[in-house]
Protein backbone atom coordinates (compact mmCIF):
# COMPACT_ATOMS: atom_id res chain seq x y z
CA UNK A 1 0.00 0.00 0.00
CA UNK A 2 2.98 2.27 0.57
CA UNK A 3 3.24 4.86 -2.19
CA UNK A 4 0.21 3.44 -3.99
CA UNK A 5 -0.44 5.24 -7.25
CA UNK A 6 -3.65 7.26 -7.23
CA UNK A 7 -3.07 9.26 -10.41
CA UNK A 8 -6.34 9.90 -12.23
CA UNK A 9 -5.12 8.02 -15.29
CA UNK A 10 -4.33 5.05 -13.04
CA UNK A 11 -7.63 5.25 -11.15
CA UNK A 12 -9.76 5.69 -14.28
CA UNK A 13 -7.84 4.19 -17.24
CA UNK A 14 -11.08 3.76 -19.19
CA UNK A 15 -11.48 7.57 -19.14
CA UNK A 16 -7.96 8.42 -20.33
CA UNK A 17 -9.09 10.44 -23.36
CA UNK A 18 -11.78 12.21 -21.33
CA UNK A 19 -9.23 13.13 -18.63
CA UNK A 20 -6.90 14.62 -21.23
CA UNK A 21 -9.74 16.50 -22.94
CA UNK A 22 -11.30 17.84 -19.74
CA UNK A 23 -7.94 19.01 -18.35
CA UNK A 24 -7.68 21.34 -21.35
CA UNK A 25 -11.33 22.29 -21.88
CA UNK A 26 -13.04 22.30 -18.48
CA UNK A 27 -11.78 24.80 -15.88
CA UNK A 28 -13.59 23.14 -12.96
CA UNK A 29 -12.23 19.69 -13.84
CA UNK A 30 -8.73 21.12 -14.29
CA UNK A 31 -8.77 22.84 -10.89
CA UNK A 32 -10.17 19.76 -9.12
CA UNK A 33 -7.57 17.57 -10.82
CA UNK A 34 -4.77 19.90 -9.72
CA UNK A 35 -5.95 19.80 -6.12
CA UNK A 36 -6.37 16.02 -6.30
CA UNK A 37 -2.80 15.67 -7.59
CA UNK A 38 -1.45 17.96 -4.84
CA UNK A 39 -3.24 15.94 -2.16
CA UNK A 40 -2.09 12.64 -3.61
CA UNK A 41 1.52 13.85 -3.69
CA UNK A 42 1.26 15.07 -0.09
CA UNK A 43 -0.36 11.83 1.12
CA UNK A 44 2.25 9.66 -0.60
CA UNK A 45 5.00 11.78 1.00
CA UNK A 46 3.46 11.18 4.43
CA UNK A 47 3.16 7.45 3.68
CA UNK A 48 6.86 7.31 2.76
CA UNK A 49 7.67 8.98 6.08
CA UNK A 50 5.50 6.36 7.80
CA UNK A 51 3.15 8.84 9.44
CA UNK A 52 0.78 6.98 11.79
CA UNK A 53 -2.46 6.17 9.97
CA UNK A 54 -4.32 7.47 13.01
CA UNK A 55 -2.88 10.95 12.43
CA UNK A 56 -5.88 13.30 12.18
CA UNK A 57 -4.36 15.52 9.48
CA UNK A 58 -3.45 12.45 7.37
CA UNK A 59 -7.02 11.12 7.69
CA UNK A 60 -8.44 14.51 6.66
CA UNK A 61 -6.20 14.64 3.58
CA UNK A 62 -7.26 11.15 2.52
CA UNK A 63 -10.94 12.05 3.04
CA UNK A 64 -10.57 15.20 0.91
CA UNK A 65 -8.83 13.17 -1.80
CA UNK A 66 -11.72 10.67 -1.79
CA UNK A 67 -14.30 13.47 -2.14
CA UNK A 68 -12.35 14.99 -5.03
CA UNK A 69 -12.01 11.60 -6.70
CA UNK A 70 -15.79 11.12 -6.53
CA UNK A 71 -16.43 14.57 -8.01
CA UNK A 72 -13.89 14.03 -10.79
CA UNK A 73 -15.47 10.66 -11.57
CA UNK A 74 -18.93 12.27 -11.84
CA UNK A 75 -17.53 14.84 -14.28
CA UNK A 76 -15.87 12.09 -16.34
CA UNK A 77 -19.07 10.06 -16.53
CA UNK A 78 -21.15 13.12 -17.49
CA UNK A 79 -18.62 14.08 -20.16
CA UNK A 80 -18.59 10.57 -21.58
CA UNK A 81 -22.38 10.46 -21.77
CA UNK A 82 -22.39 13.78 -23.66
CA UNK A 83 -19.63 12.67 -26.02
CA UNK A 84 -21.08 9.21 -26.60
N, C-alpha and C positions, 0 to 999 in steps of 0.2 A: 504494500500500500504506500510505502514511502516514495514520495516524489511522483505519485501517480499522475498521468497526463490527463488534464481536463480541458485541453484546447477545444474550442468549438468544433473544429474540423475532425477531431478525434471523437468527441461526444456525439456528433451528428454527421457521420460520413455520407449518409444518404442525401444530405442537404448541402453538399460542398459547393455546388454552383450557386445555390441561393445565398449562402453565406458570403461568397465573393461578391455577388451582385448587390446584396443589401448593404454591405460595408461601404460600397461606393455610391449607392443611390438613396439610402434611407438614413437620415441623420439620427433618428432615435435609435435604430438598430446599431449604428456605428458607435454612438456614445455608450450604449449598454454593453456592447462587445468590448470596448476599451476598458470599462470599469470591471467587467468580468475577468478580462485578462490580467489587470492589475491585482485583483483579489487572488486569482489563481497563483500568480507569481509570489505574492506575499505568503499565502498559505503553504505553498511548497517550500519556501524558504524556512518557515517555522517548522515544518515537518523535518527538514534536513537537520535543523538544530535540536530536534527531539523535544519540542515544547510539549508539556503534558497535555494530553487530549482533554483534560478537565479544565484547562485554562479558559476563562470566560471570554476573553478577547478572541482567542482562536475559534471558539464555538460560534461567536457572533459573525466572524469573517466567513466561516463555512456556511452559516445560515444565509447570509447575504448573497454568497455565490450561488446557492441553491435557488433563491428567489430570482436572481438574474437569469440563471439557466432556464428556469421555467418561462420567464417572459420572452427570452430570446427564442425558445422553442415555439411559443405561440406565434411570434412574428414569422418564423420560418414556415410554419404550417399554413398560416394565412397567405403568405406570399406564394407558396407552392400551389395553393388552391386557385389563386388568381391567375397564375401563369399557366396552369394546366387546364 
